[in-house]
Amino acid sequence: MPDNLDLSKAPLLTHLLELRRRLIICLFFFIIIFIGCYFIVEDIYHFLLQPLAQAFGNSEDRRLIYTGLHEAFFTYLKLSFFAAACFTLPVALVQLWQFIAPGLYKTERKSATLLFSMTPVLFALGASLAFYVVMPLAWEFFISFESNGGDTGLAVELEARVSEYLGLVIQLILAFGLSFELPIFLLVLAKVGMVSAAGLRSFRRYAIVITFLIAAFITPPDLISQIALGTPILLLYELSILLITWTASDNKSMERQRAMHY
């Protein structure tokens, strides 16, 4: 039986009020972080510019431009929103855990604790791979198409818009961060009986094709980004099979212990 019977048997209205309270906490935290991020948004943007500055060779004659009067302002708002959402994610997970934990069995809490703790870690790993590995390589690849103009004397140089650059950075961070949540997604599906380790093994060849097709759609059109996203996803796919096998055997052993107890 659940440990906290009073809360688990509370009427629906009590649960809804508790959920609303925790959503308000998350929203309040998000607003505070959003305001704080806006005051330091230039520092955040300069941090995100590091891969491009490295690809440019930290040249002082390089620049980013904006072509609309409101473009830079809305770009900073978008960046503040994105940063606040990333910082709010762990708080939201804690609030969600505190909401559902009283209604779980002890064995279910063990599995749920693993899932909740892995979620921000895997997202951070994916975002770090995108920022520190993929972006420098991808930016160097795109900048390699610049030319000095040859006989015509008309040089071809990159002058990226701030909104376009930020949009591409956020796209890569989200693509890699969310893709690294694959083990969490598969573990949840295995928990409700929709997938199994044997089924995932038999589906492996199709998973390889689907993975690189998805990587081709959600990353810039260069082979480096696609391989850098597709390869870790396949490794996480194999890790998911191992985790599902481990959790399935663990559940069977606990069921045998319960049967022996009764």
N, C-alpha and C positions, 0 to 999 in steps of 0.2 A: 504494500500500500504506500502511497505517497507519504512523505514525512509530515508535510504540513496539511492536515486534513481540513482545517478551518478555511484556509485560502483556496484549496482545491475544490471545496464544496460551496464556495461563495456564489451568490446569484450572478447572473450575467451582467447586471448593471454595475456590480462592484468590480468585475473584471474590466468592463469598459471604462470605468472611472480611473482604475489603476493604469490602464493602457494610455488613456488621455494624459494622465499626469506624467508618465514617462516620455510621451511624445513632446509634451511641453518642455520638459527638461532638455531633450535633444535640440528642439527648436531654439530655446534660449541660448544654449551653448553655441549652436551654429551662428546665431546672430552676433554674439560677442566675438567669436573668432573671425567672422566675416569683417566686422568693423576693424578689429586689430590687424587683419591681413591687408586691408585697404591702406592703412597708414604706412605699412612697410612693403607695399606692392612693388615698388621699384626695385627693392632689394631681392624680392622673390623673382621678378622678371630677369634681373641681371644674373641670378643663379641659373635660371633656365636658359640663358643665352650662352653659358659656358661652352657647350658642345659646338655651337656655331662659331664662337670666337676662337676656339681651338682650331677649327677647320679653316678659318680665315688667317690663322697664324698671328692672332692678336694685333692685326694691322690697324693703325689709327685712322686710315683713310676709308675704312669700311663703315657702313651705316645701315640701319633699318629705317624704313619710311612708313608714313601713314598718309593716305590720300583723301580721307574724309575728316571734317572738323571734329566729328564725334568719335572717330575710330579708336583713337588712343584711350579715351575715357571709357568706352564700352569694353575695350580689351582689358583694361585694368579691373573693371567690375567682374568680367568673366573670370579673370585669373584669381581674384579674391574669392569668388564663389567656389571655384575649383579647389583652392587651397583649404578653405573652410570645410568643404565637404570631406576632404581627405582627413583632416584633423578630427572631424565629428564622427567618422566611421567607428573608431574604437569605443567612443562613448555610447553610440547607438547600440553597438553589440553588447556592451555591459548592461544597458537598460533592458534590452531584449532578453538577455540571459536572466536577469533578476525577475523579469515578468513570467517567464515560462518555467524556471527552475523549481519553484514550489510544487508544481503539478507533475514532476517527473519522478520515476523510480530512481533508486541509487545507481543501478546499472545504466539507466538511460542518461543520467547526469554525467557519467564517466564518458560516454560517447559524445554527448553534446559539448562537454568541456573541451574535448579534442577539436571538434569542429569550430567552435567559437574562437579558440586560441590560434588555430591555423589560418583563419580567414584573413586577418590583417597582416600576418607574417607573409603569407603567400602573395598577397597584393603588393606588399613592399618589395619583395624579391623580384616580382615581375616588373614593377616600375623602375627599380634600380637597374635591371638588365637593359631596359629600354633607354634609360638616360645615360648610363655610363658605358655601354657597349654598342648598342644599335645606333643611337643618334650620331656619335662621332663618325662611325663608319659610313652611315647613310649620307650625312652632310658632306663629307669629303667626296663621296661618289657624285653627288649632284653638282658640287662646285667644280668638279673636273671638267664640266662642259663649258666653262668659261674659256674665252679665247681673246687674244690681243688684236684680232681683226685682220691679221695677215697683210696682204697687199692693199686692202681697202682702207685700212687704218681705223675702222670702226670696231672698237672693242666690245665684246659681249661680257658684261659683268652682272653679278647677282646683286639686286637691291630688293630684298624681301620686305614685304609689308609686316608690320608688327602683329596684326590680327591673324594673318595667314601662318606666320611662324608659330604663334601661340596655339592656334588651332591644330596644327600638325603635331606639336609637342604633346598637347592634351590627348589627341587621338592615339598616339603611340603609347603613352603612359596608361591610358584606360584599356587599350587593346591588350597590352602585355599583363597589366595587373589583373584584369578580369579573366584572361585566359589561364592565368596561374591558379585560378579558383576551381579548375577542373576537378581535382581530387575531392574537394568539398561537395561539388555538385553530384559526382558519381557516388560518393558515400551516402548522401541523402537518398538518392534513387535506390541504392542497394538496401538502405534501411527500410524503405517502404515496399521492397520486393519487386521493383520494376527492372532492375538489372542484377546480374550476378557476375562473379569472377570468371566463370566458365564462358558466359555469354560475351563478356568483354574480350576474352582471349580469341574466341572465334570471329569476333568483329574487327580484330586488329588490322587486317589488310585494308579494310574499308576506312578505318579510322585514320590510317596514314594518308590516304588520298583526300579525305574530307578535311583533315588538319591543314594540309598545304593549300587546299583551295580557299579555306577561310583565311589563312595567313595572307594569301595573295589579294584578298578583297579588303582587309582591314589594315594593311600596312602600305607604306609608299611603294611605288612600282619599281622596286629594286630587289635583286635576288638576295642581297645581304640581309635585309629586314625580314624577308619571308623565311629564310633558313633559320635566322636567329629566333624567330617566334615559333616556327613549326617544330624544330628539334626539341626545345624544352617541353612543349606540349606533349609530344610523344613520350618523353621520359616521365612526365607527370601521369600520363595515361597508364604506363607500366607501374608506377608507384601506386596508383589508385587500385589496380588489380591486387597488388600485395596487401594494401590496407584492407580492402574488402575481404580478402581471404583470411587475414588475421582477425578482423572483427567477427567474421562468421564463425571461425573456430572458437573464439572467445565466448560468443553467445551460446554455442552448443555446449561448452563445458559448464557454463553457468546454469543452463537448463538441466543438465545431468545432475548438478549439485542440488538443484531445487527438487528434482524428482526423488533423489535419495533422501532428502530431508523429509519429504512428505511420505 
